Amino acid sequence: MEELERELKQLIIDTLNLEGTTPERIATDAPLFGEGLGLDSIDALELALEIKKRYGVRTKANDEENRKIFASVRSLAAHIAANRQP
């Protein structure tokens, strides 16, 4: 799971062009939105598209579960690990 979490941190940085940020600076349990990394709904959409492309894992628009899935790198990694397509 740690490897997937590291991959996701780099994916977030690359997808959202977070210049000056390194994977080490993103806390695994920190919120991705609001006070944490400060992402917004457009960032979530971009991330969801990249995750679908890279891991074959889809999220549904306007699904209440998305808040839990995208809460942190750890929750996102758990969702991907549970739903990843071979």
Secondary structure, DSSP 8 states (H G I E B T S, - for coil): -HHHHHHHHHHHHHHTT-TT--GGGS-TTS-SBTTSS-B-HHHHHHHHHHHHHHH-----TT-THHHHHTSSHHHHHHHHHHH---
